[in-house]
Amino acid sequence: MTRSDEASGKTNRGNVFQRIGLKVSDSDFTKSLRCTVIAIFFCCTAALAEDNSSGLIPTMSYASPVPIEANDEVVNLEHHAVTRCFDWDQDDDLDLLVGGGDGRLWLYRNNGTLQKVRFQAKEPISAGERERWGNSYTGLVLANLVGNALPDLIVCHSSNEVTIHQNVGTAKSPKFAEAAVTFRVQDNCQGRFDVADWDGDGLADLVTGSFGGKLEWCRNEGKADAPRFGRGKPFFDLSLAYNSHPRIVDFDQDGRLDLLLGVNWGTVSLYLNSESRKEPSLSASRLLQWSDGKNLNIRELNGDDTTPELADLDGDGVLDLISGGKNGQLFFMRGVGFPSRVESFKKQLAQLGNNFGKVLRDDATVRRQLFGALVSLQADLASGLIPHSSREQLFKQLAPLAKEYPGLLGRSRFDLKSSPHLPLLAGQYWVVLLESLPDSPSNRQRVADALDFRLGHERLLVDLGVLLIDNDTATPEHLAAMHQLMMAMPRAVWDVETVTVAGWLGPAIKAQKIRSRSGINIFDLPLGRPENSFAGDAPRPGVTDVSLICLAHELAHNMLDTVGKRTRPELYERKFEGLAQAAGPQVVYKSPKSRGIDFAATKKNFRKIGAWDGDETAWRDAWVNFFKGKEVFDRAYTRGNVQFFLDAPQEAFATLANQYFADSQLMLDFCKGRWDAGHRSNINQFLLIADYLSEGTNQVRFYVMRTGGDLTVTPVKLTRDDQGRITQVQSKTSTANFDYQDGSLVTGFRLESTPK
């Protein structure tokens, strides 16, 4: 991972560029990647971060680790080692820098070729007469922070200090002053840190890790050549215990800095920046993977810790992973880029021929290779690591395979006994093909045509962007009912790419998951089986189709808790306010309530009222017995005892769909009956799902879904107050009015029938 000078937009060539020849095949797929000179370019300055034209291929997938050698011997410092790559002597190749666990720093010069590194024996790195920075974990970065434009030596070391030594040498012969500027950072940081202009103001900041896992950001409040780091602030509240080693890089080369995080457990997590340079926001993490699609982990090799570094050490144009660890050994993991995965997948298909299903069933190695190629492609697509300019070529390379191997990759009814993995392989191939193109109806049609999808499967894909992976088992009637229900749901409130039916895909799916951008699984239930989705105290039965209401339930899992958490955060918070109301005053929630139950405070309340004797081993029983068999809790939630939803809040919204899509009007009437019986929380659950489905407008849909999929949808008018709260729901058969005091929960509820 090479670095920029980190200050004032100045660039030191050795800190940013490595000139290499890119080895690629002669296929059309890779011709666009050919170049004679490319740059390793993971920069941290605001100016340089805008340039994403390095030509290198980032990847989520890596080959098996190989010990790094120096002077033809395996490197072993026999104590903790942190790795960095840098063109130390400006000879256009990358050298290896290592921070030791004893406070020393080492240089391994590269005297090899562009395609094969050859590290020499280690040399000590010093600053004047200083050759040691304490006696514990030590990390280093070369970046221009003070004085001239040459890269300075920044060392994070014992006593939780970061020390900056100015480079007083030359570009080809770095030499560092013994006098230094030192800053204190968070406790137990030691060598766990990185330097980056995180907030895009042109000044290099510090991002620190720690033994306990907590990450902090120390903003640079100084000047371009005179840094002054402020007090550490929580870095997105990230804390993956233990030994968190942050690396700040533009991983997906989109001009925004991202986070790589190595931890004690031998894994590396990627957090992509989903917002802007000046206001970064990290998305959910994804683990780096081995080339077979399994999660990368080197803990057994390095004795704990990953200290991730990225650089192209083999000259193939794909970024590789380098790491040290606790035992002082260093490892190289070759990055597996998408061109080689496509070629590998095609080669395997050609070799196996008619024996494909049997070989895939019996040969775990071949299975790992094939699924690994597809899973790795999907991971890179989902992470935005395959450039848009290359995705069309990827589609053109993959799409013909469906017609070349229709019995393998087309839509077929596979024999799960003789070929248990084929429906899963085909499904994973479909996902990669779909994700290779920008989402649009026309591109979905291209995918459907390539896969020869017809009728219901084609409509689900083209109209909704949904791949149904069912081993070609769903009936036309079932497909039509699914399409009708999903089309009737506002498309913006859910985001599902794959729907699998595990029962129709066989037991192999337990071990071999289909990975996609987003997906759900539904039960293998026939169309036409009845279910009453309402409790016995409802004014009338609400009989619906169990297969379709399960589909609605699973789609609702993807609504508020996934899409809505981003688009309607106020409703996501309201879900927990409603749970707190339903649970009663003895259950205490944290602030904000979306942080969950404060069990310490709740246990105090339980002891006060005699519901728990203080014995921790008896807490679970006390918790369950407090709610069990009590009408106040049995009827505090529309779909059962509230204790279930307190334990599993992810079910709290999804379960509302069982009633809302079965019969929305009945759900409203049901909530009024419970309100009159003193159970005031149910109506807030109804309003939560109605408000979410309204997308913030003054209209929502009411549904009635009967056995067999007969669906009726009617528009309903909403009225809101100046705070956006729903004060009236006017349907064809009734008008409901609501009052509020402070907050978002209803304090008054009136329901009148609409005159016929």
C-alpha positions in Angstrom: 0.0 0.0 0.0 1.8 3.1 -1.1 1.1 6.4 0.4 0.8 10.0 -0.7 2.6 12.8 1.0 -0.6 13.6 3.0 -0.2 17.3 2.9 -0.9 20.3 0.7 -1.4 18.3 -2.4 2.3 17.7 -2.9 3.3 14.4 -4.4 6.4 12.3 -3.9 6.8 9.9 -6.7 8.2 7.1 -4.6 5.3 7.4 -2.2 2.6 7.0 -4.9 3.8 5.2 -8.0 5.3 1.9 -8.9 5.8 1.4 -12.7 5.1 -2.1 -13.8 4.1 -4.1 -16.9 0.7 -5.6 -16.6 0.5 -9.2 -17.7 -2.9 -10.1 -19.2 -4.2 -12.7 -21.6 -5.0 -11.9 -25.3 -8.7 -12.3 -24.8 -11.1 -9.5 -25.6 -12.1 -9.5 -22.0 -8.6 -8.4 -20.9 -7.4 -6.3 -23.8 -9.0 -3.2 -22.2 -6.8 -3.7 -19.2 -3.5 -3.8 -21.1 -1.1 -1.0 -20.3 2.6 -0.6 -20.2 2.8 1.7 -17.2 0.4 1.7 -14.3 0.6 3.2 -10.8 -0.1 1.7 -7.4 -2.2 4.4 -6.1 -3.8 4.3 -2.7 -3.6 7.9 -1.6 -4.9 9.8 1.3 -4.8 13.4 0.2 -7.9 15.2 -0.9 -6.4 16.1 -4.2 -5.0 12.7 -5.0 -8.0 10.8 -3.8 -9.9 12.1 -6.9 -7.7 10.3 -9.3 -8.8 6.7 -9.6 -7.1 5.9 -12.8 -4.3 3.6 -11.4 -5.3 0.7 -13.7 -4.9 -1.8 -10.8 -7.6 -4.2 -10.1 -8.9 -4.4 -6.5 -10.4 -7.6 -5.3 -12.1 -9.3 -2.4 -10.5 -12.6 -3.2 -7.0 -14.0 -2.5 -5.0 -17.1 -3.1 -3.6 -19.2 -0.3 -0.9 -17.5 1.9 2.7 -18.0 1.1 5.5 -17.1 3.6 7.6 -14.1 2.5 11.2 -14.8 2.0 14.2 -12.4 2.3 17.7 -13.4 1.1 16.1 -16.8 0.3 15.0 -17.5 3.8 11.6 -17.3 5.4 11.2 -14.1 7.3 10.6 -14.6 11.0 11.1 -11.7 13.4 10.0 -13.9 16.3 7.8 -11.2 17.6 4.9 -9.0 16.4 5.3 -7.6 12.9 3.4 -4.9 11.0 3.9 -4.7 7.2 4.1 -1.8 4.8 5.1 -1.5 1.1 6.9 1.5 -0.2 9.4 2.3 -3.0 12.1 3.2 -0.5 14.9 3.9 -3.0 12.9 5.2 -5.9 14.0 2.3 -8.2 10.4 1.7 -9.4 9.7 -1.4 -7.3 8.2 -1.9 -3.9 10.3 -2.6 -0.9 9.0 -4.0 2.3 8.9 -2.1 5.6 8.2 -3.8 8.9 7.5 -2.5 12.4 8.6 -5.0 15.0 7.1 -6.0 18.3 10.3 -4.8 20.1 10.2 -1.2 19.0 12.5 -1.6 16.0 11.9 -0.9 12.3 13.2 -2.9 9.4 13.7 -2.4 5.7 13.7 -5.3 3.2 15.0 -4.0 -0.1 13.5 -5.4 -3.3 16.1 -6.4 -5.9 13.8 -8.6 -7.9 11.8 -8.0 -11.1 8.5 -6.4 -11.8 6.9 -9.9 -11.8 8.7 -11.5 -8.9 10.0 -9.7 -5.8 13.3 -10.7 -4.3 13.7 -9.2 -0.8 17.2 -8.8 0.6 18.3 -9.2 4.2 16.7 -6.8 6.6 18.3 -3.4 7.4 17.5 -1.3 10.4 15.6 1.9 9.9 16.8 4.7 12.2 16.2 8.4 12.9 19.6 9.9 13.6 21.0 7.8 16.4 17.6 6.5 17.3 17.0 2.8 16.4 14.3 1.9 18.8 10.8 3.3 19.7 10.0 1.6 23.0 9.8 -2.2 23.4 6.4 -3.3 22.2 4.2 -3.3 19.1 5.4 -0.7 16.5 3.9 0.5 13.3 5.2 2.9 10.6 4.1 5.0 7.7 6.1 7.1 5.2 4.2 10.3 4.4 5.1 14.0 4.0 3.8 15.8 7.1 6.6 18.3 7.9 9.2 20.3 6.2 10.1 19.5 2.5 8.2 17.4 0.1 10.0 14.2 0.9 8.2 11.4 2.8 8.8 11.6 6.5 8.9 8.7 9.0 5.8 8.4 11.2 6.1 5.8 13.9 3.3 4.6 16.3 4.9 2.9 19.3 5.0 2.3 23.0 3.5 4.8 25.5 0.6 5.3 23.0 2.6 7.8 21.0 2.9 8.8 17.3 6.3 10.3 16.5 7.1 12.2 13.2 10.7 12.3 12.0 11.5 14.7 9.1 13.2 13.3 6.0 16.4 15.3 5.7 17.9 13.0 3.0 17.1 12.6 -0.6 14.4 10.9 -2.7 16.6 7.9 -3.4 18.3 7.9 0.0 15.9 8.7 2.8 17.5 9.9 6.1 15.5 10.9 9.1 16.2 13.5 11.7 16.5 12.3 15.3 14.6 15.3 16.6 10.9 14.7 16.2 7.4 15.8 17.0 5.4 13.5 19.2 1.6 13.2 19.8 -0.2 11.1 22.3 -3.1 8.9 21.1 -5.6 6.5 22.7 -4.6 3.9 25.3 -3.3 0.6 24.1 -2.8 1.9 20.6 0.9 1.1 20.3 1.6 0.3 16.6 -2.0 0.1 15.4 -2.6 3.2 13.2 -2.8 4.8 9.8 -2.4 8.3 8.3 -5.1 9.7 6.0 -6.9 12.9 5.2 -10.2 11.4 6.4 -12.3 14.6 6.3 -11.0 15.9 2.9 -9.6 19.2 4.2 -6.2 18.6 2.8 -4.5 17.7 6.1 -3.5 14.3 7.1 -5.3 12.9 10.2 -4.6 9.9 12.4 -6.9 6.8 12.6 -5.9 4.6 15.4 -6.7 1.1 16.6 -6.2 -0.5 19.9 -5.7 -3.8 21.7 -9.3 -3.7 22.9 -10.5 -3.1 19.3 -11.8 0.5 19.6 -11.0 2.8 16.7 -10.5 6.6 17.0 -10.0 9.5 14.6 -7.6 12.3 15.6 -8.3 15.2 13.3 -5.4 17.3 12.1 -6.1 20.8 13.4 -2.7 22.2 12.3 -1.2 23.3 9.0 0.2 21.5 6.0 3.8 21.4 7.3 3.0 21.6 11.0 0.4 19.0 12.1 -1.5 19.3 15.4 -3.8 16.4 16.1 -6.9 16.9 18.2 -8.3 14.6 20.9 -9.3 11.2 19.6 -13.0 10.7 18.7 -14.8 7.4 18.2 -14.4 6.3 14.6 -18.0 5.3 13.7 -18.2 3.4 17.0 -16.3 0.5 15.5 -14.8 -2.0 17.9 -13.9 -5.4 16.7 -11.9 -7.0 19.5 -9.0 -7.5 19.6 -5.9 -5.9 18.0 -7.6 -3.7 15.5 -5.2 -2.6 12.8 -6.8 0.0 10.5 -5.7 0.7 6.9 -7.3 3.7 5.2 -7.3 3.2 1.4 -9.4 4.1 -1.6 -10.2 0.4 -2.0 -12.7 0.5 -4.8 -11.0 3.5 -6.5 -14.0 5.7 -6.5 -12.2 8.8 -5.0 -13.5 8.1 -1.5 -11.4 6.7 1.3 -12.5 3.3 2.8 -11.4 1.2 5.8 -9.6 -2.1 5.8 -9.6 -3.6 9.3 -7.4 -6.5 10.4 -8.1 -8.0 13.8 -6.9 -10.6 16.3 -9.1 -13.4 14.7 -7.0 -13.5 11.5 -9.6 -11.9 9.3 -9.8 -8.6 7.3 -13.0 -6.6 7.1 -13.7 -4.0 4.4 -15.9 -1.0 5.1 -16.6 1.0 2.0 -17.3 4.7 2.2 -20.8 5.2 0.9 -20.9 9.0 1.1 -18.3 11.7 0.3 -14.7 12.5 1.1 -15.7 15.4 3.3 -18.6 13.6 5.0 -17.6 9.9 4.9 -20.0 7.2 6.0 -19.0 3.6 6.2 -21.3 0.8 4.9 -21.7 -2.6 6.5 -18.5 -4.6 6.6 -17.6 -7.5 4.2 -14.9 -10.0 5.0 -12.1 -10.5 2.5 -12.2 -14.0 1.0 -10.1 -16.9 -0.2 -10.4 -17.7 -3.9 -12.9 -20.5 -3.1 -15.3 -18.0 -1.5 -14.7 -18.9 2.1 -13.7 -16.1 4.5 -10.0 -15.3 4.6 -8.3 -16.2 7.9 -4.6 -16.5 8.7 -4.8 -16.8 12.4 -3.4 -20.4 12.4 -0.4 -19.2 10.5 0.6 -15.9 12.1 -0.4 -16.7 15.7 -3.1 -14.0 15.9 -3.6 -10.6 14.3 -3.7 -9.4 10.7 -1.9 -6.3 9.8 -3.2 -5.8 6.2 -1.3 -4.1 3.4 -2.2 -3.9 -0.3 0.2 -3.8 -3.2 0.8 -5.5 -6.5 3.9 -7.5 -5.8 3.7 -10.0 -8.7 3.1 -7.4 -11.5 -0.2 -8.9 -12.7 -2.2 -5.7 -12.3 -4.2 -7.1 -9.3 -3.6 -5.9 -5.8 -2.3 -8.5 -3.4 -2.6 -8.8 0.4 0.4 -8.7 2.6 0.3 -9.3 6.4 2.3 -9.8 9.4 1.1 -10.9 12.8 1.9 -11.9 16.4 4.6 -14.6 15.7 6.7 -12.4 13.4 6.1 -14.2 10.2 5.0 -12.4 7.1 2.6 -13.7 4.4 1.8 -12.9 0.8 -1.6 -13.6 -0.6 -2.0 -13.1 -4.3 -5.0 -11.1 -5.4 -7.3 -13.1 -7.7 -8.7 -10.6 -10.2 -12.0 -11.1 -12.1 -10.4 -11.8 -15.5 -8.6 -14.9 -14.2 -11.8 -16.1 -12.4 -13.8 -16.0 -15.6 -11.1 -17.9 -17.5 -10.9 -20.5 -14.7 -14.7 -20.9 -14.7 -14.9 -21.4 -18.4 -12.0 -23.9 -18.4 -13.6 -26.0 -15.7 -16.9 -26.1 -17.6 -15.1 -27.2 -20.8 -13.2 -30.0 -18.9 -16.0 -31.5 -17.0 -18.6 -31.9 -19.9 -21.4 -34.4 -19.4 -20.0 -35.6 -16.0 -20.5 -32.2 -14.5 -23.3 -33.0 -12.0 -21.6 -36.1 -10.7 -18.1 -34.5 -10.4 -19.6 -31.5 -8.6 -21.4 -33.8 -6.2 -18.3 -36.0 -5.4 -15.3 -33.7 -5.8 -15.1 -31.0 -3.1 -12.1 -29.5 -4.7 -13.7 -28.9 -8.0 -16.8 -27.6 -6.2 -14.8 -25.1 -4.3 -13.1 -23.9 -7.4 -16.3 -23.4 -9.4 -18.4 -21.8 -6.7 -15.3 -19.9 -5.5 -14.9 -18.3 -9.0 -18.6 -17.2 -9.1 -18.8 -16.1 -5.4 -15.6 -14.1 -5.8 -17.0 -12.4 -8.9 -20.2 -11.6 -7.0 -18.2 -10.2 -4.1 -16.2 -7.9 -6.3 -19.4 -6.8 -8.2 -21.3 -6.1 -4.9 -18.3 -4.1 -3.6 -18.0 -2.0 -6.7 -14.5 -3.4 -7.4 -15.1 -4.2 -11.1 -15.0 -1.0 -13.1 -18.2 -0.1 -15.0 -16.2 0.0 -18.2 -15.4 -3.7 -17.7 -18.8 -4.9 -16.6 -20.2 -5.0 -20.1 -17.3 -7.2 -21.2 -17.9 -9.4 -18.2 -21.5 -9.9 -19.2 -20.5 -10.7 -22.8 -18.0 -13.3 -21.6 -20.4 -15.0 -19.3 -23.8 -14.7 -21.0 -23.1 -17.2 -23.9 -22.3 -19.9 -21.4 -26.0 -20.4 -20.6 -26.8 -21.5 -24.1 -23.5 -23.4 -24.4 -24.3 -25.4 -21.3 -28.1 -25.2 -21.0 -28.2 -28.3 -18.9 -25.9 -26.7 -16.3 -26.5 -23.0 -16.3 -30.0 -22.6 -17.8 -33.3 -22.9 -16.0 -33.7 -26.7 -15.5 -35.3 -29.1 -13.1 -32.3 -30.9 -11.7 -32.2 -34.3 -10.1 -31.2 -33.4 -6.6 -30.0 -37.0 -5.8 -27.5 -37.3 -8.7 -26.7 -33.6 -9.1 -27.5 -31.8 -5.8 -25.3 -28.8 -6.4 -26.4 -27.9 -10.0 -29.4 -25.7 -9.1 -27.1 -23.8 -6.7 -24.4 -23.4 -9.3 -26.9 -22.2 -11.9 -28.4 -19.8 -9.4 -25.1 -18.3 -8.4 -24.2 -17.9 -12.1 -27.5 -16.0 -12.7 -26.7 -13.7 -9.8 -23.3 -12.8 -11.3 -24.8 -12.2 -14.7 -27.5 -10.0 -13.3 -25.2 -7.9 -11.2 -22.7 -7.4 -14.0 -25.0 -4.9 -15.6 -26.5 -1.6 -14.3 -30.0 -2.3 -13.0 -32.7 -1.3 -15.6 -35.6 -3.1 -17.2 -33.8 -3.3 -20.5 -30.7 -4.9 -18.9 -32.9 -7.3 -16.9 -34.5 -8.3 -20.2 -31.0 -9.0 -21.6 -30.3 -11.3 -18.7 -33.7 -13.0 -19.1 -33.0 -13.6 -22.8 -29.5 -14.9 -22.1 -30.9 -17.4 -19.6 -34.0 -18.2 -21.7 -36.3 -17.3 -18.8 -40.0 -17.4 -19.8 -43.4 -16.6 -18.4 -43.4 -16.2 -14.6 -39.7 -16.4 -14.0 -39.2 -13.8 -16.8 -41.8 -11.5 -15.4 -40.3 -11.6 -11.9 -36.9 -10.8 -13.3 -37.8 -8.1 -15.8 -40.5 -6.3 -13.9 -39.0 -6.6 -10.4 -35.4 -7.4 -10.7 -35.9 -10.7 -8.8 -34.3 -14.0 -9.5 -36.5 -16.9 -8.3 -34.2 -19.8 -7.6 -36.6 -22.8 -7.1 -35.2 -25.7 -9.2 -37.9 -24.9 -11.7 -40.5 -26.2 -9.3 -43.0 -23.4 -8.8 -46.2 -23.7 -10.7 -47.4 -21.1 -13.2 -50.2 -20.2 -10.8 -47.8 -19.8 -8.0 -45.5 -17.6 -10.0 -48.4 -15.4 -11.2 -49.6 -15.0 -7.6 -46.1 -14.1 -6.4 -45.7 -11.5 -9.2 -49.1 -10.0 -8.5 -48.4 -9.5 -4.7 -44.8 -8.2 -5.3 -46.0 -5.8 -7.9 -48.7 -4.5 -5.5 -46.1 -3.6 -2.9 -44.3 -0.2 -3.3 -41.1 -1.2 -5.0 -39.0 1.5 -3.3 -39.7 0.1 0.2 -37.9 -3.3 -0.4 -34.8 -4.3 -2.1 -34.5 -8.1 -2.8 -32.6 -9.6 -5.7 -32.9 -13.3 -5.0 -35.7 -15.4 -3.7 -34.7 -19.0 -2.9 -36.9 -21.9 -1.9 -34.6 -24.0 0.2 -37.0 -27.0 0.3 -37.0 -27.2 -3.5 -33.2 -26.8 -3.7 -32.2 -29.8 -1.5 -29.9 -30.2 1.4 -26.8 -29.0 -0.4 -28.0 -25.4 0.2 -27.2 -25.8 3.9 -23.5 -25.9 3.0 -23.4 -24.0 -0.2 -25.2 -20.7 0.1 -26.1 -18.5 -2.9 -24.6 -15.1 -2.4 -26.3 -12.0 -3.8 -26.6 -8.3 -3.2 -29.8 -9.0 -1.2 -32.0 -12.1 -0.8 -34.6 -13.9 1.1 -35.6 -17.5 1.5 -39.3 -18.8 1.5 -40.8 -22.1 2.4 -41.7 -24.8 -0.1 -45.4 -24.4 0.5 -48.0 -25.1 -2.1 -50.3 -22.4 -3.3 -53.8 -22.6 -1.8 -53.2 -23.6 1.8 -55.2 -21.4 4.2 -54.0 -19.6 7.3 -55.8 -17.4 9.7 -53.4 -14.5 10.4 -55.4 -13.0 13.3 -55.8 -13.9 17.0 -59.0 -15.2 18.4 -60.2 -11.8 19.7 -60.2 -10.4 16.2 -63.7 -9.2 15.0 -63.6 -11.9 12.2 -61.2 -14.4 10.8 -58.5 -13.2 8.4 -57.9 -16.2 6.3 -55.2 -15.9 3.7 -52.8 -18.0 1.7 -49.9 -19.3 3.9 -47.4 -19.5 1.0 -48.0 -15.9 -0.1 -48.2 -14.4 3.4 -44.8 -16.1 4.2 -43.5 -14.3 1.1 -44.9 -11.0 2.4 -43.3 -11.7 5.8 -39.9 -12.3 4.3 -40.0 -9.3 2.0 -41.0 -7.2 5.1 -37.8 -8.3 6.7 -36.1 -6.4 4.0 -38.3 -3.3 4.5 -38.0 -1.2 7.6 -35.0 -2.9 9.2 -32.9 -2.8 6.0 -34.1 -0.2 3.4 -36.1 1.9 5.9 -33.2 2.1 8.4 -31.5 4.3 5.7 -34.5 6.0 4.1 -36.9 6.4 7.0 -34.7 6.4 10.2 -37.5 8.1 12.2 -39.7 5.1 11.6 -36.9 2.7 12.5 -36.6 4.5 15.8 -40.4 4.4 16.2 -40.4 0.6 16.0 -38.4 0.5 19.2 -40.5 3.1 20.9 -43.5 0.9 20.1 -41.8 -2.1 21.6 -41.0 -0.2 24.7 -44.6 0.8 25.0 -45.8 -2.7 24.6 -43.3 -4.1 27.1 -44.4 -1.8 29.9 -42.5 0.4 32.4 -40.4 -2.4 34.0 -38.4 -2.9 30.7 -36.0 -0.1 30.3 -34.6 0.9 26.9 -31.4 2.7 26.2 -31.4 6.1 24.5 -32.1 6.2 21.7 -34.3 3.2 22.0 -33.0 1.6 18.8 -29.9 0.8 20.8 -31.9 -1.9 22.5 -32.9 -2.9 26.1 -30.8 -1.7 29.0 -30.7 -5.0 30.9 -28.8 -3.6 33.8 -31.6 -1.1 34.6 -34.3 -3.7 33.7 -32.8 -6.2 36.2 -32.9 -3.5 38.9 -36.6 -3.0 38.2 -37.3 -6.7 38.2 -35.6 -7.1 41.6 -37.7 -4.2 43.0 -41.0 -5.8 42.1 -39.9 -9.3 43.2 -39.8 -10.7 39.6 -36.2 -11.8 40.0 -34.0 -12.7 43.0 -30.7 -11.5 41.6 -29.4 -14.9 40.7 -27.9 -14.5 37.2 -28.4 -18.2 36.4 -32.1 -17.7 37.0 -32.4 -14.5 34.9 -33.6 -16.1 31.7 -36.4 -18.0 33.5 -37.4 -14.8 35.4 -37.5 -12.9 32.1 -39.8 -15.4 30.4 -42.1 -15.9 33.4 -42.6 -12.2 33.8 -44.4 -12.1 30.4 -45.8 -15.6 30.1 -49.5 -16.2 30.3 -50.4 -12.6 31.0 -53.1 -11.0 28.8 -51.5 -7.6 29.1 -48.4 -9.0 27.3 -50.3 -11.6 25.1 -52.2 -8.7 23.5 -49.6 -6.0 23.6 -48.5 -7.0 20.1 -50.8 -7.8 17.2 -49.2 -11.2 16.5 -48.4 -12.7 19.9 -46.8 -12.2 23.3 -44.5 -9.2 23.3 -41.6 -11.2 24.9 -40.9 -12.9 21.6 -40.4 -9.5 19.9 -38.3 -8.1 22.7 -36.0 -11.1 22.2 -36.1 -10.9 18.4 -36.8 -7.3 17.4 -36.0 -8.2 13.8 -39.3 -10.0 13.7 -41.3 -7.0 15.1 -41.9 -5.3 11.8 -41.9 -8.4 9.5 -44.7 -10.0 11.5 -47.0 -7.0 11.0 -47.0 -7.9 7.3 -48.8 -11.1 8.1 -51.9 -9.2 9.1 -51.5 -6.0 6.9 -51.2 -7.9 3.6 -53.8 -10.5 4.6 -56.5 -7.9 5.4 -55.5 -4.3 6.2 -58.9 -3.1 7.1 -59.4 -6.1 9.4 -56.1 -5.2 11.1 -57.3 -1.7 11.7 -60.6 -2.9 13.1 -58.7 -5.5 15.2 -56.5 -2.7 16.7 -59.6 -0.7 17.6 -61.0 -3.7 19.5 -57.8 -4.1 21.5 -57.7 -0.3 22.1 -61.2 -0.4 23.6 -60.0 -3.4 25.8 -57.2 -1.3 27.2 -54.4 -2.6 24.9 -53.1 0.7 23.5 -49.9 -0.4 21.7 -51.5 -2.3 18.8 -52.6 0.7 16.9 -49.1 2.1 16.8 -47.9 -1.1 15.2 -50.6 -0.7 12.5 -49.6 2.9 11.9 -45.9 1.9 11.7 -46.4 -0.4 8.7 -49.0 1.9 7.1 -46.7 4.9 7.4 -43.7 3.0 6.0 -45.7 1.7 3.0 -47.0 5.2 2.3 -43.5 6.3 1.6 -44.3 9.5 3.5 -47.1 10.5 1.2 -50.8 11.0 2.0 -51.9 7.8 0.4 -51.4 4.1 1.2 -52.8 0.9 -0.1 -55.1 -1.6 1.8 -54.8 -5.2 0.9 -57.0 -8.3 1.1 -55.3 -11.5 0.1 -57.3 -14.8 0.1 -56.4 -18.4 -0.3 -55.0 -19.1 -3.7 -53.6 -15.6 -4.1 -56.8 -13.7 -4.9 -55.6 -10.1 -4.2 -57.6 -6.9 -3.8 -55.8 -3.6 -3.5 -57.6 -0.3 -2.7 -56.2 3.2 -2.2 -56.6 4.8 1.2 -56.3 8.5 2.1 -54.0 9.7 4.9 -54.0 13.0 6.7 -51.0 14.2 8.7 -50.3 16.9 11.2 -47.4 19.4 10.9 -45.1 16.9 12.4 -45.9 14.3 9.8 -47.8 12.0 12.1 -50.9 10.3 10.7 -54.0 11.8 12.2 -56.6 10.2 9.9 -56.9 7.0 7.8 -59.9 7.1 5.5 -60.8 3.9 3.7 -63.9 2.8 1.8 -65.5 1.4 4.9 -64.2 3.5 7.8 -62.5 6.7 9.0 -60.0 6.4 11.8 -58.8 9.5 13.7 -55.8 9.7 16.0 -54.7 12.1 18.6 -51.1 12.7 19.9 -49.6 14.6 22.8 -45.8 14.6 22.8 -44.0 12.0 20.7 -45.1 9.7 18.0 -47.4 7.3 19.9 -51.2 7.6 19.7 -53.1 8.9 22.7 -56.5 9.0 21.2 -58.2 6.6 18.7 -61.7 6.9 17.1 -63.1 4.7 14.4 -66.3 5.3 12.5 -67.9 3.3 9.7 -68.3 5.1 6.4 -72.0 5.5 5.5 -72.9 3.3 2.5 
